[in-house]
Amino acid sequence: MDTMALGYMLAGIVSIGVGYAAVRGWKTYRRLRGQRLVTCPENHQPAAVSLAARAAAREAIVGQPHLHLAECSRWPERRDCAQGCLEQIQSNLEGSLVRNIVAQWYADKRCAYCGRSVAASEPVWGDHKPALATPTDAPVEWDNVPAEKLPAMFQNHLPVCWSCQIKESFRRRFPELVTDRPPSKARLRF
């Protein structure tokens, strides 16, 4: 075997190794990114946390990544905590993601205004996120609420589809521009 062929073979092996490491790092990053909701071990209240996904991805390239928090809703005053919530995240990696918790809550809900299934009306949400409402408050999109407050809001707010959230927000902001028709049977099921 000549030197040039050996060089190409070594370059190919190195390229495969680098590609494998890059894919491993990317998969680790994708799996660990996103805001999560945990119960703080110190005060037993909901806390919104984010993992140091980039650091874990870099570690995954050369070995086993170690999880640690990048952000917590209880910081900066509790920044030096023991990060005991990491056990909750490790035992339920996908289930602790805020977007998955929200999607699960909306999954079987119907809009308080129109009665349509919220999950079916906006299957891929994107910019058309559903909202939460009380009988007296204007609907608010769930991602405009601090994640640690979502569990309490799920207890005393009703689901609202994106279309009704837009309509009701407009109605409350510009009441002089809205002509009301007789209410339908599905209107506000509080």
N, C-alpha and C positions, 0 to 999 in steps of 0.2 A: 504494500500500500504506500502510495507516495505521500509526501508531506502535505500537499495541498488538500488531498482527500481527507487526511486525518484532521487537518485544520477545520474543514467544513463539518466534519462529523462532530468534533468538539464544540464548534459554534452552535450546531443544531441541538446538542444535548444541553448546553448552557441556556439557549433560548427556551427550550421546553421547561427547564427548571425555573427560570425567571418568570415565564408565563404562568406556570402552576402557582408560584408564590404570589404573583399579582392577583390571580383569580381567587386564591384563598383569602387574601387581604380584603378584596372587594366584597366577597360574600360575607365575611365577618362584619365589615362596616355596615352593609345593608341589613344584616340581622340585628345589629345592636343600636342603630340610629333611631331617633324618634323619642318624643316625650312619653314617660311612663307614669302610671299612678300606683303608689304604694301606700301602705299604712306605716307611718313612722313608728319604729319600735320604742322611741323615747316617750312620745305623747299619745300614741295610738290614734292619731288623726291622719286624714289623707294628706299626702305630700306629692308634689309633681317633681319628678327627677328626670335627668338625662344622663345616659352613660357616656363615658369618654370613648366614643366609637372609633374615632380616628386613631387614637393611641392603641386601642385594641387591634385595629386592622394592621397597624405597623408591627405589633408584636406577633400577630398571626402569620406574617410573612416568614418569620424566622423560628417560630415555635408556638407555644400555647399562650393565648392572650389572657390577661388578667383584667377582671372587671373592676372599675371604680367609677364613681360619679364625677360628672363634669359640672352638673348644676343640680340644685335642689331649691324648692320653694321656701325652705326654712333657712337658707343661707342669706346673708353672711353671718348672722348671729350664731348659727349652729354649724359652722363650716368644719369644725374639728370633731364632728361626731364619728362614731365607729363604723358608719355606713352599714349597719345591720340589715337595712332594707335590701341589700344586694341578694340575700338569700331568697327573698320573695321573688325577685326578678329572675334569678337563675331557675327557680322551680316553675315559673310560669312566664317564660320569655315573651311569647306572643300575646298572652292574655293580659299582660301588664301594660301594653301599649295603649295610650289614650284613644287613638283612632279605632282600635279594636273594641275597647270597652264601649265607646260611643256607638259604633256600628251594631254591637250586640244589643244595646239598650233600645235603639231605634228599630231593630229587626222586626219586631212584632207589633209595633205601634202604628196607630192611625192618627192623622192630622186632626188637631182639635177644632179646626175651622171647616175643612172640606170633607173630612172623613176618609180620604184616600190613605192607603198604606204609605208611610213615609219612606220605607226601604224600597218599595216598588216604584215610587214616583221619582226617586233620584238614585238609581242604582250605582252610579259612579261618582256621585257628589261633585268632585272637582271644586269649581267655584260656586256650585249650587248646594251649599250645605244646609241641612235642616236647622231648625231653631227650637228654642224653648220659650214658653209663655205662661203667664199667670192670668187670671181674669182681669187684673187691673194694669198689668205692665205690657208694654210693647214687646213683641218677640225679639229675642236676641239670638244670634247665631252661636252655636255651641262653642266654636273655636274663639269667640270673643270673651269667653268666661275663663278665668284661671282654672287650670285642670284640677287643682286640689279642691275647688268648690263644686265641681260637677256632680259628685255623689249626692250632695245635699240638694242640688237643683233637680236632680232626677227624682227626688222624693216629693217635691212640691211644685213642679212645673210640668206642663203638658207638651207633647211633641207637636211641632208645626212644620209642615213641608216648606220647601224653599219658596214655591210660588205664593203661598198664603203669607209667608213671612214678608215678602216684598210688598204684597198688596196691603197688609195690615200696617207695615211701617209707613207706607205712602199715606194711607188713610189717617194715621195719627199725626204725621208731619204736616200734611196739607188738607185738613178737614174741609176747608172751603171749596176744594176742587173735586170733592167726592159726592156723588149722588147715591144715596142708599136705596136699595130695593128691599122689599119685604124679606126678612131673614129666612133662610132655608132650614130644613129640619136638622141638617148636619152642623149648623153654626154653633160654635163654642160649646163643647161638651165638657164643661168643668164640673 
